[in-house]
Amino acid sequence: MRTASIARRILACSLLSLSLYAYATAGEPDLYDKAVTSSARPEADRKRDSLDRPAEMLRLAGIKPGMQVADLMAADGYYTELLSRIVGTNGHVLMLNNAAYDGWSPDWPKRIADHRLPNVEHRTVDLNHMDLAAGSLDAVLMIKIYHDLYWVDPKGLWPKVDVPVVLEQLARALKPGGILLVVDHSAKSGTGNADATRLHRIEEAFAKQDIESHGFELVGHSDALRKPEDKRDLLSYEGPGAGHTDRFALVFRRR
Protein backbone atom coordinates (compact mmCIF):
# COMPACT_ATOMS: atom_id res chain seq x y z
CA MET A 1 0.00 0.00 0.00
CA ARG A 2 2.81 2.34 0.93
CA THR A 3 4.55 1.65 -2.39
CA ALA A 4 1.35 2.42 -4.29
CA SER A 5 0.92 5.66 -2.34
CA ILE A 6 4.46 6.75 -3.16
CA ALA A 7 3.92 5.92 -6.84
CA ARG A 8 0.76 8.02 -6.90
CA ARG A 9 2.62 10.96 -5.34
CA ILE A 10 5.42 10.69 -7.88
CA LEU A 11 2.87 10.57 -10.71
CA ALA A 12 1.03 13.58 -9.29
CA CYS A 13 4.26 15.56 -9.00
CA SER A 14 5.23 14.62 -12.54
CA LEU A 15 1.87 15.72 -13.91
CA LEU A 16 2.09 18.98 -11.96
CA SER A 17 5.57 19.64 -13.33
CA LEU A 18 4.38 19.01 -16.87
CA SER A 19 1.40 21.30 -16.35
CA LEU A 20 3.60 24.07 -14.98
CA TYR A 21 6.03 23.68 -17.88
CA ALA A 22 3.19 23.83 -20.41
CA TYR A 23 1.79 26.92 -18.70
CA ALA A 24 5.18 28.62 -18.63
CA THR A 25 5.99 27.91 -22.29
CA ALA A 26 2.53 28.32 -23.83
CA GLY A 27 2.99 32.04 -24.36
CA GLU A 28 6.57 31.89 -25.58
CA PRO A 29 7.07 33.00 -29.21
CA ASP A 30 8.27 30.33 -31.64
CA LEU A 31 10.63 30.92 -34.57
CA TYR A 32 7.75 32.18 -36.74
CA ASP A 33 6.62 34.74 -34.19
CA LYS A 34 10.21 35.81 -33.64
CA ALA A 35 10.73 36.35 -37.37
CA VAL A 36 7.58 38.46 -37.64
CA THR A 37 8.34 40.54 -34.55
CA SER A 38 11.96 41.22 -35.53
CA SER A 39 12.78 44.91 -35.08
CA ALA A 40 14.90 44.76 -38.24
CA ARG A 41 11.85 44.38 -40.48
CA PRO A 42 10.67 47.45 -42.42
CA GLU A 43 7.73 49.34 -40.96
CA ALA A 44 5.76 48.89 -44.18
CA ASP A 45 5.97 45.12 -43.72
CA ARG A 46 4.74 45.33 -40.16
CA LYS A 47 1.62 47.15 -41.31
CA ARG A 48 0.72 44.17 -43.50
CA ASP A 49 1.01 41.56 -40.80
CA SER A 50 -2.47 41.81 -39.31
CA LEU A 51 -3.99 41.25 -42.74
CA ASP A 52 -1.62 38.58 -44.07
CA ARG A 53 -0.93 36.66 -40.82
CA PRO A 54 2.46 35.45 -42.08
CA ALA A 55 3.49 33.56 -38.94
CA GLU A 56 0.45 31.30 -39.30
CA MET A 57 1.11 30.73 -43.00
CA LEU A 58 4.78 29.86 -42.52
CA ARG A 59 3.95 27.66 -39.56
CA LEU A 60 1.37 25.90 -41.72
CA ALA A 61 4.00 25.25 -44.39
CA GLY A 62 6.46 23.95 -41.81
CA ILE A 63 9.38 26.13 -42.92
CA LYS A 64 12.41 25.21 -40.81
CA PRO A 65 16.01 26.36 -40.28
CA GLY A 66 18.39 25.07 -42.94
CA MET A 67 15.76 24.74 -45.66
CA GLN A 68 16.26 25.70 -49.30
CA VAL A 69 13.16 27.71 -50.23
CA ALA A 70 11.84 29.67 -53.23
CA ASP A 71 9.50 32.66 -52.96
CA LEU A 72 7.89 32.62 -56.41
CA MET A 73 6.90 36.03 -57.77
CA ALA A 74 8.18 37.51 -54.54
CA ALA A 75 7.47 41.12 -55.60
CA ASP A 76 9.20 43.39 -53.07
CA GLY A 77 10.11 40.48 -50.81
CA TYR A 78 7.72 40.70 -47.86
CA TYR A 79 7.74 36.91 -47.46
CA THR A 80 11.33 36.60 -48.69
CA GLU A 81 12.61 38.44 -45.63
CA LEU A 82 10.61 36.30 -43.23
CA LEU A 83 11.85 33.15 -44.94
CA SER A 84 15.40 34.45 -44.69
CA ARG A 85 15.08 34.90 -40.94
CA ILE A 86 13.53 31.48 -40.41
CA VAL A 87 15.83 29.31 -42.56
CA GLY A 88 18.89 31.02 -41.04
CA THR A 89 22.53 30.92 -41.99
CA ASN A 90 22.42 27.30 -43.12
CA GLY A 91 19.40 27.89 -45.33
CA HIS A 92 18.94 29.64 -48.66
CA VAL A 93 16.06 31.64 -50.18
CA LEU A 94 15.49 32.21 -53.88
CA MET A 95 13.67 35.49 -54.47
CA LEU A 96 12.13 34.84 -57.89
CA ASN A 97 10.48 37.53 -60.01
CA ASN A 98 9.91 37.76 -63.71
CA ALA A 99 10.76 41.03 -65.47
CA ALA A 100 7.20 42.33 -65.01
CA TYR A 101 7.20 41.73 -61.25
CA ASP A 102 10.62 43.33 -60.91
CA GLY A 103 9.24 46.41 -62.68
CA TRP A 104 6.10 46.56 -60.57
CA SER A 105 8.10 46.18 -57.34
CA PRO A 106 10.74 48.95 -57.51
CA ASP A 107 11.74 48.58 -53.86
CA TRP A 108 12.90 44.97 -54.09
CA PRO A 109 16.62 45.93 -54.47
CA LYS A 110 16.48 47.69 -51.09
CA ARG A 111 15.41 44.45 -49.49
CA ILE A 112 18.75 42.78 -50.19
CA ALA A 113 21.08 45.79 -50.61
CA ASP A 114 24.44 45.70 -48.80
CA HIS A 115 24.02 42.00 -47.97
CA ARG A 116 21.17 42.85 -45.63
CA LEU A 117 19.79 39.34 -46.12
CA PRO A 118 22.93 37.35 -46.98
CA ASN A 119 21.12 34.03 -47.49
CA VAL A 120 18.81 35.49 -50.17
CA GLU A 121 19.48 35.25 -53.89
CA HIS A 122 17.38 37.30 -56.31
CA ARG A 123 16.77 35.95 -59.80
CA THR A 124 14.81 37.42 -62.68
CA VAL A 125 13.26 34.43 -64.45
CA ASP A 126 11.06 33.52 -67.38
CA LEU A 127 8.25 31.56 -65.76
CA ASN A 128 8.21 29.12 -68.64
CA HIS A 129 11.97 28.49 -68.29
CA MET A 130 13.00 29.02 -64.65
CA ASP A 131 16.07 26.75 -64.79
CA LEU A 132 15.61 25.45 -61.26
CA ALA A 133 17.88 22.55 -60.39
CA ALA A 134 16.09 19.23 -59.92
CA GLY A 135 15.52 18.26 -56.31
CA SER A 136 17.09 21.46 -55.05
CA LEU A 137 14.24 22.89 -52.95
CA ASP A 138 12.52 21.94 -49.72
CA ALA A 139 9.63 24.35 -50.18
CA VAL A 140 8.08 26.86 -52.60
CA LEU A 141 5.73 29.70 -51.70
CA MET A 142 3.11 31.08 -54.10
CA ILE A 143 1.49 33.92 -52.19
CA LYS A 144 -1.43 35.54 -54.03
CA ILE A 145 0.19 34.88 -57.41
CA TYR A 146 -1.18 31.49 -58.55
CA HIS A 147 -4.05 33.27 -60.32
CA ASP A 148 -1.50 35.33 -62.26
CA LEU A 149 -0.42 32.20 -64.09
CA TYR A 150 -3.85 32.37 -65.77
CA TRP A 151 -4.01 36.15 -66.15
CA VAL A 152 -4.32 37.43 -69.69
CA ASP A 153 -3.17 41.05 -69.80
CA PRO A 154 -5.09 43.06 -72.42
CA LYS A 155 -2.19 45.55 -72.52
CA GLY A 156 0.30 42.84 -73.33
CA LEU A 157 2.57 43.69 -70.40
CA TRP A 158 2.26 40.21 -68.91
CA PRO A 159 3.75 37.32 -70.91
CA LYS A 160 1.67 34.26 -71.73
CA VAL A 161 2.34 31.59 -69.14
CA ASP A 162 2.27 27.86 -69.84
CA VAL A 163 0.74 26.81 -66.53
CA PRO A 164 1.38 23.05 -66.77
CA VAL A 165 5.02 23.78 -67.55
CA VAL A 166 5.32 26.06 -64.49
CA LEU A 167 3.77 23.49 -62.14
CA GLU A 168 5.88 20.69 -63.60
CA GLN A 169 9.02 22.79 -63.07
CA LEU A 170 8.09 23.33 -59.43
CA ALA A 171 7.42 19.62 -58.91
CA ARG A 172 10.80 18.80 -60.48
CA ALA A 173 12.67 21.39 -58.41
CA LEU A 174 11.18 20.19 -55.12
CA LYS A 175 12.67 17.24 -53.32
CA PRO A 176 10.33 14.25 -52.83
CA GLY A 177 8.07 15.29 -49.98
CA GLY A 178 8.83 18.97 -50.59
CA ILE A 179 6.15 21.53 -49.77
CA LEU A 180 4.20 23.97 -51.94
CA LEU A 181 2.23 26.67 -50.08
CA VAL A 182 -0.46 28.39 -52.16
CA VAL A 183 -2.42 31.37 -50.85
CA ASP A 184 -4.82 33.18 -53.17
CA HIS A 185 -7.98 35.25 -53.51
CA SER A 186 -11.12 33.12 -53.75
CA ALA A 187 -13.35 33.29 -56.81
CA LYS A 188 -16.96 32.13 -56.87
CA SER A 189 -17.68 28.42 -56.94
CA GLY A 190 -17.78 27.00 -60.45
CA THR A 191 -15.76 29.80 -62.09
CA GLY A 192 -12.50 27.87 -62.38
CA ASN A 193 -9.84 30.26 -63.67
CA ALA A 194 -12.30 32.53 -65.50
CA ASP A 195 -11.93 35.42 -63.01
CA ALA A 196 -8.13 35.43 -63.06
CA THR A 197 -8.10 38.24 -65.61
CA ARG A 198 -11.20 40.20 -64.59
CA LEU A 199 -10.89 40.09 -60.78
CA HIS A 200 -7.46 38.57 -60.06
CA ARG A 201 -9.11 35.68 -58.24
CA ILE A 202 -9.26 31.93 -58.77
CA GLU A 203 -11.57 29.19 -57.56
CA GLU A 204 -10.20 27.09 -54.70
CA ALA A 205 -11.60 23.80 -55.99
CA PHE A 206 -10.01 24.48 -59.38
CA ALA A 207 -6.66 25.21 -57.71
CA LYS A 208 -6.74 21.95 -55.78
CA GLN A 209 -7.48 19.87 -58.87
CA ASP A 210 -5.03 21.75 -61.07
CA ILE A 211 -2.09 21.48 -58.69
CA GLU A 212 -2.78 17.88 -57.67
CA SER A 213 -2.78 16.89 -61.35
CA HIS A 214 0.87 17.95 -61.62
CA GLY A 215 2.56 15.75 -59.05
CA PHE A 216 1.28 17.19 -55.77
CA GLU A 217 -0.92 15.95 -52.94
CA LEU A 218 -3.03 18.26 -50.77
CA VAL A 219 -1.93 17.73 -47.16
CA GLY A 220 -3.12 20.79 -45.26
CA HIS A 221 -5.09 24.00 -45.26
CA SER A 222 -5.91 26.98 -43.07
CA ASP A 223 -9.00 29.13 -42.63
CA ALA A 224 -7.01 31.95 -41.01
CA LEU A 225 -7.48 34.24 -44.03
CA ARG A 226 -11.16 33.52 -44.60
CA LYS A 227 -13.68 36.33 -44.97
CA PRO A 228 -17.06 34.66 -45.50
CA GLU A 229 -18.72 38.04 -46.03
CA ASP A 230 -16.75 38.51 -49.26
CA LYS A 231 -19.13 38.10 -52.21
CA ARG A 232 -16.13 37.37 -54.47
CA ASP A 233 -17.27 39.84 -57.11
CA LEU A 234 -14.76 42.67 -56.54
CA LEU A 235 -11.26 43.18 -57.88
CA SER A 236 -8.90 41.68 -55.33
CA TYR A 237 -5.97 44.08 -55.22
CA GLU A 238 -7.39 47.61 -55.45
CA GLY A 239 -10.56 49.56 -54.82
CA PRO A 240 -13.14 48.47 -52.25
CA GLY A 241 -12.13 44.81 -52.49
CA ALA A 242 -8.50 45.35 -51.50
CA GLY A 243 -7.83 43.90 -48.08
CA HIS A 244 -11.32 42.42 -47.84
CA THR A 245 -11.06 39.27 -49.93
CA ASP A 246 -11.68 35.73 -48.81
CA ARG A 247 -8.39 33.86 -49.25
CA PHE A 248 -7.65 30.16 -49.24
CA ALA A 249 -4.38 28.73 -47.94
CA LEU A 250 -3.41 25.26 -49.15
CA VAL A 251 -0.36 23.10 -48.48
CA PHE A 252 0.66 20.50 -51.05
CA ARG A 253 3.35 17.86 -50.83
CA ARG A 254 5.38 16.83 -53.84
CA ARG A 255 4.74 13.14 -54.45
Buried (B, 14 or more C-beta within 10 A) or exposed (E): EEEEEEEEEEEEEEEEEEEEEEEEEEEEEEBBEEBBEEEEBBEEBEEEBEEBBBBBBBBBBBBBEEBBBBBBBBBBBBBBBBBBBBBBEEBBBBBBBBEBBBEBBEEBEEBBEEEEBEBBBBBEBEBBEBEBEEBBBBBBBBBBBBBBBBBEEEEEEBEEBBBEBBBEBBBBBBBEEBBBBBBBBBBBEEBBBBBBBEBBBBBBBBBBEBBBEBBBEBEBBBEBBBEEEBEBEBBBEEEEBEEBBBBBBBBBBBE
